[in-house]
Amino acid sequence: MIINLIIMNTLIIFCYLFLNYKDIRRLKVFALYSSFLMLLASLALIIWFQNDTSYFQFFFESPWLVFFNIQYSLGIDGLSLFFVVLSTFLIPFCILISWTSIIYRLKEYFLLFFIIEWLLINVFCVLDIFLFYIFFEAILLPMFLVIGIWGSRTERVQASYQFFFYTLVGSLFMLLGILCIYSYTGSTDYYVLINIDFSENRQLFLWLSFFASFAVKIPMFPVHIWLPQAHVEAPTAGSVLLAGILLKLGGYGFLRFSIPMFPYASRFFMPLVFTLSILAIIYASLTTIRQIDLKRIIAYSSVAHMNYVTLGIFSFNIQGVEGSILLMLSHGLVSSALFLIVGMLYDRFKTRVIRYFSGLTQLMPLFSIFFLFLTFSNISFPGTSGFIGEMLILMGIFNGNIFSTIIATLGTILGAVYSIWLYNRIFFGQLDCSLIKRYSDMNRREFFILLPFIVLIVIMGIYPSAFLNAMHLSVTNLLVFYY
């Protein structure tokens, strides 16, 4: 089923190349219907996925570089299932939010999003670390173009280069580690590598080489600098993909490769990860409070949330790891919806500076209700998707490190402070018509863009077992390597 999904995406890309770039309506309609078709096809993975096994399902294998013993092998388990579906879920809404805002090079723009989707499916399904590296790095190129060409401000080229070089330099260390693994084992196959007992010194070196790449992707302190700038300059759809799924590549890499292949090094460097994560949570939360750009606020809050994820991953217990996966999925929905709703504001008023907005609830009541719900979701209010994830993470790290739990809880309090204060400044107070003269509430297209996010956030908040059951055996199997 996975290979069928990839083939379908390949055919969509191939067919899209032959569309007339001047036929704007056909470009939009084809892109929208094709993306929804991909989403429906990916939902079949959830329907046919078996929760009672920890083995990879929908397995596919084909020779690639036979001389170097590299196979193109695919499979999904509870760790990767929902990330594949999340990737296909976000693409249609990236197209819808760009329906009127992108007015030049539309064919190339939508084509890049289908290429990103193809690469993401491969990243989360491939079971060869060399091919994982290729797909992992290839995502940089289309995102570099999306930010640099269709960015919203004059510094977009600088932001795209900053994004590209930060992530590329970190990943070069991972390439060095992969070459060392290949020279030592003669294989890059995931099944082979997780059964090899690397020496302690070799594990320490290899873990650090992988950490350099994954830490930039999350991003962790102090290699987070590229993220706020990239978000501010990227178009709305680019920010949605960055926050919604690309930031999850680092967390997925830790779960898929670092812990099972280097269990000793993961234990050894756990204090380092906890220290950097706690610093990032507090620093990002305090920095968010002083920001004046709406996108930059969401970007810094993403840094704080994703470092909660690393705390959960390296708690090395079922509650913490499952909570980290659930929080990544929740963040993929909540942050994407927040960037979508901020993009709607920008499309109306061509500014994201907070001081230009006040009293919007008087003229945009429906918009203010959606924003309020997403604000509560962002602070992990009970009943929303993030609550269960953060609670499980705090339970997981409490078992081994009470001090870290207290500091992480302080980050949650700070998150509530900047989120509620932001909402208060934008939607309450006196309406100032001298700064913004034309107001319009949410239209039908925008309503139906946000509605699926709201529904999924509520479903995850009130019935998280549907997600936890699917990942439970895979997480249990993962922690076997640690113990």
C-alpha positions as CSV (number, residue, x, y, z in Angstrom):
1,M,0.0,0.0,0.0
2,I,2.9,2.4,0.7
3,I,4.4,1.8,-2.7
4,N,1.0,2.4,-4.3
5,L,0.8,5.8,-2.4
6,I,4.3,6.7,-3.7
7,I,3.4,5.7,-7.3
8,M,0.2,7.7,-7.1
9,N,2.1,10.8,-6.0
10,T,4.7,10.2,-8.7
11,L,2.0,10.1,-11.4
12,I,0.4,13.3,-10.1
13,I,3.7,15.1,-10.3
14,F,4.3,13.7,-13.9
15,C,0.8,14.7,-15.0
16,Y,1.1,18.1,-13.5
17,L,4.2,18.8,-15.6
18,F,2.1,18.7,-18.7
19,L,-0.5,21.2,-17.6
20,N,-0.5,24.6,-19.3
21,Y,1.0,27.1,-16.8
22,K,-1.5,29.8,-18.2
23,D,-4.6,27.8,-17.3
24,I,-4.7,29.0,-13.7
25,R,-8.1,27.4,-12.8
26,R,-7.1,24.0,-14.1
27,L,-3.8,24.2,-12.2
28,K,-5.7,24.9,-9.0
29,V,-8.4,22.4,-9.4
30,F,-6.1,19.6,-10.4
31,A,-3.8,20.3,-7.5
32,L,-6.7,20.4,-5.0
33,Y,-8.4,17.2,-6.2
34,S,-5.1,15.3,-6.5
35,S,-4.0,16.3,-3.0
36,F,-7.4,15.2,-1.5
37,L,-7.0,11.9,-3.5
38,M,-3.6,11.4,-1.8
39,L,-5.2,12.1,1.6
40,L,-7.9,9.5,1.0
41,A,-5.4,6.9,-0.2
42,S,-3.3,7.5,3.0
43,L,-6.3,7.0,5.2
44,A,-6.4,3.4,4.0
45,L,-3.1,2.9,5.9
46,I,-4.9,3.6,9.1
47,I,-7.9,1.4,8.2
48,W,-5.7,-1.6,7.4
49,F,-3.0,-1.0,10.0
50,Q,-2.9,-3.8,12.7
51,N,-2.4,-2.5,16.2
52,D,-1.5,-6.0,17.6
53,T,1.9,-6.2,16.0
54,S,5.1,-4.2,16.4
55,Y,6.6,-5.3,13.1
56,F,6.7,-3.1,10.0
57,Q,3.6,-3.4,7.9
58,F,2.9,-2.9,4.2
59,F,6.5,-3.9,3.6
60,F,8.1,-3.4,0.1
61,E,11.6,-4.0,-1.0
62,S,13.4,-3.5,-4.3
63,P,17.1,-3.5,-5.2
64,W,18.7,-0.1,-5.7
65,L,22.5,-0.1,-5.5
66,V,23.1,-3.8,-5.3
67,F,26.9,-3.4,-5.5
68,F,26.8,-1.4,-2.3
69,N,24.2,-3.6,-0.7
70,I,21.6,-0.8,-0.5
71,Q,18.0,-1.7,-0.9
72,Y,14.9,0.5,-1.4
73,S,12.8,-0.9,1.4
74,L,9.7,0.6,2.8
75,G,7.5,-0.1,5.8
76,I,5.5,1.6,8.5
77,D,4.9,0.9,12.2
78,G,3.2,2.8,15.0
79,L,6.0,5.4,15.1
80,S,5.6,6.4,11.4
81,L,1.9,5.7,10.6
82,F,0.4,9.0,11.7
83,F,3.3,11.1,10.3
84,V,2.6,9.8,6.9
85,V,-1.1,10.7,7.2
86,L,-0.3,14.1,8.7
87,S,1.9,14.8,5.6
88,T,-0.9,14.0,3.2
89,F,-3.4,15.9,5.4
90,L,-1.6,19.2,5.3
91,I,-1.0,19.5,1.5
92,P,-4.6,20.1,0.5
93,F,-4.9,22.9,3.0
94,C,-1.6,24.4,1.9
95,I,-3.2,24.6,-1.6
96,L,-6.5,26.0,-0.4
97,I,-4.8,28.8,1.7
98,S,-2.7,29.7,-1.4
99,W,-5.8,29.8,-3.6
100,T,-5.9,33.6,-4.0
101,S,-2.6,34.8,-2.3
102,I,-0.2,33.2,-4.8
103,I,-0.5,35.0,-8.1
104,Y,2.8,34.2,-10.0
105,R,4.5,30.9,-11.0
106,L,1.5,29.0,-9.6
107,K,2.4,25.8,-11.5
108,E,5.9,25.6,-10.0
109,Y,4.6,26.5,-6.6
110,F,2.1,23.6,-6.4
111,L,4.5,21.3,-8.0
112,L,7.0,21.9,-5.2
113,F,4.4,20.9,-2.6
114,F,3.7,17.6,-4.4
115,I,7.5,17.0,-4.5
116,I,7.7,17.7,-0.7
117,E,4.8,15.3,-0.1
118,W,6.6,12.6,-2.1
119,L,9.8,13.1,-0.1
120,L,8.0,13.2,3.2
121,I,6.3,9.8,2.6
122,N,9.6,8.3,1.7
123,V,11.3,9.8,4.8
124,F,8.8,8.3,7.2
125,C,8.7,4.9,5.4
126,V,12.2,4.1,4.1
127,L,14.1,1.5,6.1
128,D,17.6,2.2,4.9
129,I,19.6,5.0,6.6
130,F,21.4,6.0,3.5
131,L,18.2,6.5,1.5
132,F,16.7,8.2,4.6
133,Y,19.5,10.7,4.5
134,I,18.9,11.4,0.8
135,F,15.2,12.0,1.2
136,F,15.8,13.8,4.5
137,E,18.2,16.3,2.8
138,A,16.3,16.5,-0.5
139,I,13.4,18.3,1.3
140,L,15.7,21.3,1.8
141,L,15.7,22.1,-1.9
142,P,11.9,22.6,-2.5
143,M,11.5,24.4,0.8
144,F,14.5,26.6,0.0
145,L,12.7,27.6,-3.2
146,V,9.3,28.1,-1.6
147,I,10.7,30.5,1.0
148,G,13.1,32.3,-1.4
149,I,10.7,32.8,-4.3
150,W,7.2,33.1,-2.7
151,G,8.2,34.6,0.6
152,S,6.2,37.6,1.8
153,R,8.9,40.1,2.6
154,T,12.2,41.5,1.3
155,E,14.4,39.3,3.5
156,R,13.0,36.1,2.2
157,V,16.2,35.2,0.2
158,Q,18.4,35.7,3.3
159,A,15.9,33.5,5.4
160,S,16.0,30.8,2.8
161,Y,19.7,30.6,2.7
162,Q,19.9,30.6,6.5
163,F,17.4,27.7,6.6
164,F,19.3,25.8,4.0
165,F,22.8,26.2,5.4
166,Y,21.8,25.6,9.1
167,T,20.1,22.3,8.3
168,L,22.7,21.3,5.6
169,V,25.7,21.8,7.8
170,G,24.1,19.8,10.7
171,S,23.2,17.0,8.3
172,L,26.8,16.7,7.0
173,F,27.8,15.2,10.3
174,M,25.0,12.6,10.0
175,L,26.4,11.7,6.5
176,L,29.8,11.2,8.1
177,G,28.2,8.9,10.7
178,I,26.4,6.9,8.0
179,L,29.6,6.4,6.1
180,C,31.3,5.2,9.3
181,I,28.5,2.8,9.9
182,Y,28.7,1.4,6.3
183,S,32.5,1.0,6.5
184,Y,32.1,-0.9,9.8
185,T,29.1,-3.1,9.0
186,G,29.0,-3.2,5.2
187,S,25.2,-2.4,5.3
188,T,22.8,0.5,5.8
189,D,19.8,-1.7,6.2
190,Y,17.7,-0.7,9.3
191,Y,17.0,-4.3,10.3
192,V,20.7,-5.2,10.2
193,L,21.9,-2.2,12.1
194,I,19.5,-2.4,15.1
195,N,20.9,-5.9,15.8
196,I,24.6,-4.8,15.7
197,D,26.2,-4.1,19.1
198,F,28.4,-1.1,18.5
199,S,31.1,-0.5,21.0
200,E,30.6,2.3,23.5
201,N,33.1,4.7,22.1
202,R,31.7,4.1,18.6
203,Q,28.2,4.7,19.8
204,L,29.1,8.0,21.4
205,F,30.6,9.3,18.1
206,L,27.8,8.1,15.9
207,W,25.1,9.4,18.3
208,L,26.7,12.9,18.2
209,S,26.8,12.8,14.4
210,F,23.1,12.0,14.2
211,F,22.3,14.4,17.0
212,A,23.9,17.3,15.1
213,S,21.4,16.8,12.3
214,F,18.2,16.0,14.3
215,A,18.8,18.8,16.8
216,V,18.8,21.4,14.0
217,K,15.6,20.1,12.6
218,I,13.6,20.1,15.8
219,P,15.2,22.8,16.5
220,M,17.0,22.7,19.9
221,F,18.9,25.4,21.6
222,P,21.2,27.0,20.4
223,V,20.7,26.0,16.8
224,H,17.1,27.3,16.6
225,I,18.0,30.7,15.1
226,W,16.9,29.8,11.5
227,L,13.3,28.9,12.5
228,P,11.7,32.2,13.4
229,Q,13.3,34.0,10.4
230,A,12.2,31.2,8.0
231,H,8.6,31.3,9.4
232,V,8.4,35.1,9.1
233,E,9.6,35.2,5.5
234,A,7.9,32.1,4.2
235,P,4.4,32.2,2.6
236,T,1.6,30.9,4.8
237,A,1.6,27.4,3.2
238,G,5.4,27.2,3.7
239,S,5.0,28.0,7.4
240,V,2.3,25.4,7.7
241,L,4.6,22.7,6.3
242,L,7.6,23.8,8.3
243,A,5.7,23.8,11.6
244,G,3.3,21.0,10.8
245,I,5.6,18.3,9.6
246,L,9.2,19.3,8.9
247,L,10.0,20.0,12.5
248,K,8.9,16.5,13.3
249,L,11.7,15.0,11.3
250,G,14.2,15.5,14.1
251,G,12.0,13.8,16.7
252,Y,11.2,11.0,14.4
253,G,15.0,10.5,13.7
254,F,15.7,10.2,17.4
255,L,13.0,7.6,17.8
256,R,13.8,5.7,14.6
257,F,17.6,5.7,14.7
258,S,19.3,7.2,17.7
259,I,17.7,5.2,20.4
260,P,17.5,1.7,18.9
261,M,21.0,1.8,17.2
262,F,22.9,3.7,20.0
263,P,21.1,2.8,23.3
264,Y,24.3,3.3,25.4
265,A,25.0,6.7,23.9
266,S,21.4,7.7,24.3
267,R,21.6,7.0,28.1
268,F,25.0,8.7,28.3
269,F,23.8,12.0,26.6
270,M,20.4,12.1,28.3
271,P,21.5,14.8,30.7
272,L,22.8,16.9,27.8
273,V,19.4,16.6,26.0
274,F,17.5,17.4,29.1
275,T,19.6,20.5,29.8
276,L,19.3,21.8,26.2
277,S,15.6,21.1,26.1
278,I,14.9,22.9,29.4
279,L,16.9,25.9,28.3
280,A,15.1,26.0,25.0
281,I,11.6,25.8,26.7
282,I,12.4,28.7,29.1
283,Y,14.3,30.8,26.6
284,A,11.7,30.4,23.8
285,S,8.8,31.1,26.2
286,L,10.4,34.3,27.5
287,T,11.4,35.4,24.0
288,T,7.9,34.8,22.7
289,I,6.5,37.3,25.2
290,R,8.5,40.2,23.8
291,Q,7.8,39.5,20.1
292,I,5.6,41.8,18.0
293,D,5.2,39.8,14.9
294,L,2.4,37.1,14.9
295,K,4.4,34.6,12.9
296,R,7.4,35.0,15.1
297,I,5.3,34.4,18.2
298,I,4.0,31.1,16.8
299,A,7.6,30.2,15.7
300,Y,9.1,30.6,19.1
301,S,6.2,28.8,20.8
302,S,6.9,25.9,18.4
303,V,10.5,25.8,19.7
304,A,9.2,25.4,23.2
305,H,6.7,22.7,22.3
306,M,9.2,20.7,20.3
307,N,11.6,20.7,23.1
308,Y,8.9,19.2,25.3
309,V,9.0,16.4,22.7
310,T,12.7,15.8,23.2
311,L,12.2,15.6,27.0
312,G,9.5,12.9,26.4
313,I,11.7,11.0,23.9
314,F,14.6,10.8,26.3
315,S,12.6,10.0,29.4
316,F,12.9,6.4,28.2
317,N,9.6,5.2,29.4
318,I,6.3,4.4,27.7
319,Q,4.4,7.4,29.0
320,G,7.1,9.9,28.0
321,V,7.7,8.5,24.5
322,E,4.0,8.0,23.6
323,G,3.4,11.5,25.0
324,S,6.1,12.9,22.7
325,I,4.6,11.3,19.6
326,L,1.1,12.5,20.6
327,L,2.4,16.0,21.2
328,M,4.2,16.1,17.8
329,L,0.9,15.1,16.1
330,S,-1.0,17.7,18.1
331,H,1.6,20.4,17.4
332,G,1.3,19.5,13.7
333,L,-2.4,20.4,13.8
334,V,-2.4,23.3,16.2
335,S,0.6,25.2,14.9
336,S,-0.5,24.6,11.3
337,A,-4.0,26.0,12.1
338,L,-2.4,29.0,13.9
339,F,-0.3,29.8,10.8
340,L,-3.3,29.4,8.6
341,I,-5.4,31.8,10.7
342,V,-2.5,34.3,10.9
343,G,-2.2,34.0,7.1
344,M,-5.9,34.9,6.8
345,L,-5.2,38.1,8.8
346,Y,-2.2,38.9,6.6
347,D,-4.2,38.4,3.4
348,R,-6.7,41.0,4.6
349,F,-4.4,43.7,6.2
350,K,-0.9,43.0,4.8
351,T,0.6,43.2,8.2
352,R,1.4,40.9,11.1
353,V,2.5,43.5,13.6
354,I,0.4,43.3,16.8
355,R,0.0,47.0,17.4
356,Y,-2.1,47.4,14.3
357,F,-4.8,45.1,15.7
358,S,-7.2,45.6,18.6
359,G,-10.9,45.0,19.3
360,L,-11.2,42.6,16.3
361,T,-13.9,40.6,18.2
362,Q,-16.3,43.4,17.5
363,L,-16.2,43.1,13.7
364,M,-14.8,39.6,13.3
365,P,-16.7,37.4,15.8
366,L,-16.4,34.1,14.0
367,F,-12.7,34.6,13.4
368,S,-12.2,35.5,17.1
369,I,-13.9,32.2,18.2
370,F,-11.7,30.1,16.0
371,F,-8.6,32.0,17.2
372,L,-9.7,31.5,20.8
373,F,-10.1,27.8,20.4
374,L,-6.6,27.5,18.8
375,T,-5.2,29.7,21.6
376,F,-6.5,27.2,24.2
377,S,-5.2,24.3,22.1
378,N,-1.8,25.9,22.0
379,I,-1.6,26.0,25.8
380,S,-2.7,22.4,26.0
381,F,-6.0,23.1,27.6
382,P,-7.9,20.0,28.9
383,G,-10.0,18.5,26.1
384,T,-7.6,19.6,23.3
385,S,-5.0,17.4,21.6
386,G,-2.0,18.8,23.4
387,F,-3.2,18.2,26.9
388,I,-2.7,14.4,26.9
389,G,0.7,14.7,25.2
390,E,2.1,17.1,27.7
391,M,0.6,15.3,30.6
392,L,2.2,12.0,29.5
393,I,5.5,13.7,29.0
394,L,5.4,15.3,32.5
395,M,4.5,11.9,34.0
396,G,7.3,10.3,32.1
397,I,10.1,12.7,33.1
398,F,8.7,12.9,36.7
399,N,9.7,9.3,37.3
400,G,13.3,10.1,36.7
401,N,13.9,13.8,37.2
402,I,11.6,15.8,39.4
403,F,13.6,19.1,38.9
404,S,13.2,18.9,35.1
405,T,9.4,18.3,35.6
406,I,9.2,21.5,37.7
407,I,11.0,23.6,35.1
408,A,9.0,22.1,32.2
409,T,5.8,23.0,34.1
410,L,7.0,26.5,34.4
411,G,7.3,26.6,30.6
412,T,3.6,25.5,30.4
413,I,2.7,28.5,32.6
414,L,4.7,30.9,30.5
415,G,3.0,29.4,27.4
416,A,-0.4,30.3,28.9
417,V,0.9,33.8,29.7
418,Y,2.0,34.7,26.1
419,S,-0.9,33.0,24.4
420,I,-3.7,34.6,26.4
421,W,-1.9,38.0,26.4
422,L,-1.6,37.8,22.6
423,Y,-5.3,37.1,22.3
424,N,-6.2,39.9,24.6
425,R,-4.2,42.4,22.6
426,I,-5.6,41.4,19.3
427,F,-9.3,40.9,20.0
428,F,-10.1,43.0,23.0
429,G,-9.7,46.7,23.7
430,Q,-10.8,49.7,21.7
431,L,-11.3,49.3,18.0
432,D,-8.9,51.6,16.2
433,C,-10.2,52.3,12.7
434,S,-7.5,54.8,11.9
435,L,-4.9,52.0,11.4
436,I,-7.1,49.5,9.6
437,K,-10.2,50.7,7.9
438,R,-11.6,47.6,6.2
439,Y,-12.7,44.5,8.1
440,S,-14.2,41.3,7.0
441,D,-15.0,38.2,8.9
442,M,-14.1,34.6,7.9
443,N,-15.4,33.6,4.5
444,R,-16.7,30.1,3.6
445,R,-13.4,28.9,2.2
446,E,-11.5,29.9,5.3
447,F,-14.1,28.3,7.5
448,F,-13.9,25.0,5.8
449,I,-10.1,25.2,5.8
450,L,-9.9,25.5,9.6
451,L,-12.9,23.2,10.5
452,P,-11.0,19.9,9.9
453,F,-8.2,21.0,12.2
454,I,-10.7,21.9,15.0
455,V,-12.4,18.5,14.7
456,L,-9.2,16.6,14.8
457,I,-7.9,18.6,17.7
458,V,-11.1,17.8,19.7
459,I,-11.0,14.1,18.7
460,M,-7.4,13.8,19.8
461,G,-8.2,15.6,23.1
462,I,-11.2,13.4,24.1
463,Y,-10.2,10.1,22.5
464,P,-6.4,9.8,22.4
465,S,-6.6,6.0,22.8
466,A,-7.3,5.7,19.0
467,F,-3.7,7.1,18.5
468,L,-2.0,5.5,21.5
469,N,-3.3,2.0,20.8
470,A,-1.7,2.1,17.3
471,M,1.7,3.2,18.6
472,H,1.9,1.3,21.8
473,L,3.5,-1.9,20.7
474,S,6.0,0.0,18.5
475,V,7.0,2.2,21.5
476,T,7.3,-0.9,23.7
477,N,9.5,-2.6,21.2
478,L,11.6,0.6,20.9
479,L,12.3,0.7,24.6
480,V,13.5,-2.8,24.6
481,F,16.7,-1.5,23.0
482,Y,17.2,0.9,25.9
483,Y,16.7,-1.6,28.6
